[in-house]
């Protein structure tokens, strides 16, 4: 148990900002969703807000249809072994 506490303390120590290495204070500005995505990695970085929203809606629909297919397949599997 003491070993786990030591690892946690060491991890926290490594993440701490040391004197002389302070991070500059940056004012947070409001960004649009497109600007936020531009700072991220991945396929969504070049999509407009509308295109990104459409992509997410398509993703949700696809996930739901896959879940329905799996649910039906599981029902058939259970019926086959009753």
C-alpha positions as YAML, in Angstrom:
chain: A
units: angstrom
residues:
- id: 1
  name: UNK
  ca: [0.00, 0.00, 0.00]
- id: 2
  name: UNK
  ca: [2.86, 2.37, 0.75]
- id: 3
  name: UNK
  ca: [4.22, 1.74, -2.75]
- id: 4
  name: UNK
  ca: [1.03, 2.98, -4.36]
- id: 5
  name: UNK
  ca: [1.10, 6.14, -2.23]
- id: 6
  name: UNK
  ca: [4.70, 6.73, -3.25]
- id: 7
  name: UNK
  ca: [3.88, 6.39, -6.96]
- id: 8
  name: UNK
  ca: [0.96, 8.81, -6.65]
- id: 9
  name: UNK
  ca: [3.11, 11.35, -4.81]
- id: 10
  name: UNK
  ca: [5.88, 11.00, -7.39]
- id: 11
  name: UNK
  ca: [3.39, 11.44, -10.23]
- id: 12
  name: UNK
  ca: [1.95, 14.56, -8.62]
- id: 13
  name: UNK
  ca: [5.44, 15.93, -8.06]
- id: 14
  name: UNK
  ca: [6.36, 15.43, -11.72]
- id: 15
  name: UNK
  ca: [3.23, 17.24, -12.85]
- id: 16
  name: UNK
  ca: [3.75, 20.23, -10.54]
- id: 17
  name: UNK
  ca: [4.98, 23.51, -11.97]
- id: 18
  name: UNK
  ca: [8.40, 24.18, -10.55]
- id: 19
  name: UNK
  ca: [9.70, 27.67, -9.63]
- id: 20
  name: UNK
  ca: [11.13, 29.37, -12.70]
- id: 21
  name: UNK
  ca: [8.98, 27.24, -15.01]
- id: 22
  name: UNK
  ca: [5.69, 29.01, -14.42]
- id: 23
  name: UNK
  ca: [3.29, 28.85, -17.29]
- id: 24
  name: UNK
  ca: [2.38, 32.26, -18.73]
- id: 25
  name: UNK
  ca: [-1.13, 33.37, -17.89]
- id: 26
  name: UNK
  ca: [-3.20, 33.37, -21.05]
- id: 27
  name: UNK
  ca: [-6.57, 35.05, -21.23]
- id: 28
  name: UNK
  ca: [-9.18, 32.60, -22.34]
- id: 29
  name: UNK
  ca: [-11.08, 33.80, -25.35]
- id: 30
  name: UNK
  ca: [-14.41, 32.49, -26.48]
- id: 31
  name: UNK
  ca: [-13.95, 30.31, -29.52]
- id: 32
  name: UNK
  ca: [-16.47, 28.97, -31.96]
- id: 33
  name: UNK
  ca: [-16.80, 25.22, -32.22]
- id: 34
  name: UNK
  ca: [-14.96, 25.31, -35.54]
- id: 35
  name: UNK
  ca: [-12.04, 27.17, -33.94]
- id: 36
  name: UNK
  ca: [-11.94, 24.67, -31.07]
- id: 37
  name: UNK
  ca: [-11.88, 21.78, -33.52]
- id: 38
  name: UNK
  ca: [-9.11, 23.49, -35.48]
- id: 39
  name: UNK
  ca: [-6.87, 23.08, -32.44]
- id: 40
  name: UNK
  ca: [-7.74, 19.39, -32.14]
- id: 41
  name: UNK
  ca: [-6.37, 16.48, -34.10]
- id: 42
  name: UNK
  ca: [-8.49, 14.36, -36.34]
- id: 43
  name: UNK
  ca: [-10.88, 14.47, -39.21]
- id: 44
  name: UNK
  ca: [-13.19, 17.10, -37.73]
- id: 45
  name: UNK
  ca: [-10.57, 19.86, -37.85]
- id: 46
  name: UNK
  ca: [-11.54, 21.04, -41.31]
- id: 47
  name: UNK
  ca: [-15.33, 20.74, -41.04]
- id: 48
  name: UNK
  ca: [-17.67, 23.67, -40.58]
- id: 49
  name: UNK
  ca: [-20.06, 23.65, -37.62]
- id: 50
  name: UNK
  ca: [-22.92, 22.46, -39.84]
- id: 51
  name: UNK
  ca: [-20.87, 19.69, -41.44]
- id: 52
  name: UNK
  ca: [-19.57, 18.55, -38.06]
- id: 53
  name: UNK
  ca: [-23.09, 18.47, -36.64]
- id: 54
  name: UNK
  ca: [-24.24, 16.41, -39.64]
- id: 55
  name: UNK
  ca: [-21.32, 14.02, -39.14]
- id: 56
  name: UNK
  ca: [-22.22, 13.54, -35.47]
- id: 57
  name: UNK
  ca: [-25.90, 12.93, -36.33]
- id: 58
  name: UNK
  ca: [-24.85, 10.34, -38.92]
- id: 59
  name: UNK
  ca: [-22.56, 8.73, -36.35]
- id: 60
  name: UNK
  ca: [-25.43, 8.46, -33.84]
- id: 61
  name: UNK
  ca: [-27.81, 6.98, -36.45]
- id: 62
  name: UNK
  ca: [-25.18, 4.46, -37.54]
- id: 63
  name: UNK
  ca: [-24.49, 3.47, -33.93]
- id: 64
  name: UNK
  ca: [-28.21, 2.97, -33.27]
- id: 65
  name: UNK
  ca: [-28.67, 0.83, -36.38]
- id: 66
  name: UNK
  ca: [-25.62, -1.28, -35.44]
- id: 67
  name: UNK
  ca: [-27.04, -1.73, -31.94]
- id: 68
  name: UNK
  ca: [-30.36, -2.86, -33.46]
- id: 69
  name: UNK
  ca: [-28.57, -5.36, -35.72]
- id: 70
  name: UNK
  ca: [-26.63, -6.75, -32.76]
- id: 71
  name: UNK
  ca: [-29.77, -6.92, -30.62]
- id: 72
  name: UNK
  ca: [-31.64, -8.83, -33.35]
- id: 73
  name: UNK
  ca: [-28.70, -11.19, -33.87]
- id: 74
  name: UNK
  ca: [-28.53, -11.86, -30.12]
- id: 75
  name: UNK
  ca: [-32.28, -12.59, -30.02]
- id: 76
  name: UNK
  ca: [-31.90, -15.06, -32.91]
- id: 77
  name: UNK
  ca: [-28.91, -16.68, -31.20]
- id: 78
  name: UNK
  ca: [-30.83, -17.10, -27.95]
- id: 79
  name: UNK
  ca: [-33.85, -18.50, -29.80]
- id: 80
  name: UNK
  ca: [-31.65, -21.01, -31.64]
- id: 81
  name: UNK
  ca: [-30.32, -22.46, -28.39]
- id: 82
  name: UNK
  ca: [-33.60, -22.67, -26.43]
...
